Amino acid sequence: MKVPTVFQVSQAANPSSERRDVVVIGGGQAGLAAAACLQRRGIRPLVLEQHRVAHAWDQQRWDSFCLVTPNWQCRLPDFPYDGDDPDGFMGRDEIVAYVRRFADAIGADVREGVRVERLSLQGGTYTLSTSEGTIDAAHVIVATGGYHIPKRHPQAERLPSGVLQLDARDYRRPEQLPPGAVLVVGSGQSGCQIAEDLFLAGRRVHLSVGSAPRSPRRYRGKDVVDWLDRMGYYTMPITEHPDPRLVRGKTNHYLTGRDGGREIDLRRHARNGMVLHGRLQELGPQHIRFAGDLGINLDQADAVYARIRTSIDSYIEREGLEAPEEPPYEPCWHPACGDEEQLDLEQEGLAAVIWCTGYQADFRWIDVPVFDGAGYPAHERGVTPSPGLYMLGLPWLHTWGSGRFGGVAEDADHLAETIRLRLQLSDIRHERLECTALLGS
C-alpha cells in the first residue's frame, strides 16, 4: 500500500508552523485508538494531550471507581483486555495502566502537556494554536470526549460557605470530606456509586434522586452486558434509533462493577439508612427543598429495569436458549409520601454537597462552523461537514458503544480509512498538477 505523502500546505498557512498530515487532539483511549488505526495504514499522526495519557481516568475518578462493563468488552485496536479476570471490572488504577500499556504498544507520536488553545481553518488548512506553538494539519481528529464542564444547580452559590461543594470528578474518598452528613445530587452512575461509596464507609448520606434509569447486573445466568452484547444493542447505529437527539442526551443506567459487580437498588439502601429525596428544587442558606417525586422516579427506574429483563426473556425464548428462571423484582421499600420536603442544613449538620448532575461539552476553542445551536458538532459517524475535521469518542457517535472501550475501535477505524482515502485522493490531484505544470513548461 502506498503511504500518502506529506500534504501540501496552502499559501494561507503560517510558513513557520510545524506541518503534519494528521493531528489527533486527546490522549485517551479514543485518541490512541485513532493513532493505532492510522498507523496500520502507514499514516503516523501527531497526538496532542493536554495532561498525561489517560488523564481523565487517573485524575477525574474516585479511589473505588471501577468499570460498569466487564473487562472482556475492552477491545482497543489489536489490544484487547490482557488480564486474568475477563468477567471482572477493572478498577481505576488498572484502567489507567491498561490505557498506558496500549500507548506504549502502539508507539504513537504523543506529546503530553500540550494544550490546544484554538483550532481554525485557513485556506483549506487547519491551524492549531497550542501552548507550544502553531501546527498546520490537513486532517484533525478531535478526541477530547464530550464531558468537559460540570453542571451544578443554578442556586448552588446560595449554600453557606461552610458547606463544602465538589463536582463528581473532584471526589476521591470519604475521608476527603469534613465530618457530617453529605448530600449527593444526581442519581446517574456517578451519583449512585459515590453515594454508595460514602454510605458503605459509614457516612450519613442524602441522595437527591432524579430520572436516571437503572439496570440489572446479572440476569438468567449471565451479566446483562453479555446479553445486550449478544442482542446487538451495542452495535445498533444511531440512525436506527427513533430519536437520535434524545438518546444522545440520556443518562446512563446505574449499576456498579464494585466487589465483582452488583445492582444498585436505592430502595434497599433506603431501608438500610440512606436518606432518599426527590429532585432538588431550591437551595438556600438554611434549607434545601426537594420535589415530591421520589416515588415516581424510583418507579420509573424500576420500570426500565423490568423492561431490560423482559427484553432478555424475549431474546432467550426467540433463540430457543436454555437459561435459569428468575423471580420478578419486588420493591423492598417505598417512600412515605409524595409531598415536597425540606432539609434543615444546621439541624442535619450538612458538611458537603457532591454535584453529580452531568457535564456539558465545551468546544468553544474550535473556530470552525460545524456546530448546531446547542454547541454539539454536526457529523456523520464522526465526519463533520468541514473536510478534514473529525470527532471521535463522543457518546453515540455511531453506536451505544462509541464512547466506550467496546466500540471506539470501530469508529476509529472508520475515520482512519476515510483519512487514508482522502490523503490518497490529495496525492493523485497533486501528481496531476505536477504533470500539468511539466507539460506546460
ABEGO torsion letter per residue (X at the ends): XBBBBBBBBBAABBAABBBBABBBBEABAAAAAAAAAAAAAGBBBBBBBABBBGAAAAAABBAABBBABBAAABBBBGBBBABABAABBBBAAAAAAAAAAAAAAAGBBBBBGBBBABBBBBGGBBBBBBAAEBBBBABBBBAAEABABBBBBAAAAABBAABBBBBAAABABAAABBBEBBBBBEABAAAAAAAAAAAAAGBBBBBBBBABBBBBABBGGBBAAAAAAAAGAAABBAAABABAAAAAABBBBBBBABGGEBBBBAAAAAAAGBBBBBBBABBBAABBBBBAAAAAAAAAAAAAAAAAAAAAAAAAAAAGBBBBBBBBBBBABBBABABBBBBBAAAAGBABBBBBAEBBBBAAABBBBABBAAGBBBBBGGBBABBGBBBBGBBGAABAAAABAAAAAAAAAAAAAAAAAAAAAAAAAAAAAAAAAAAAX
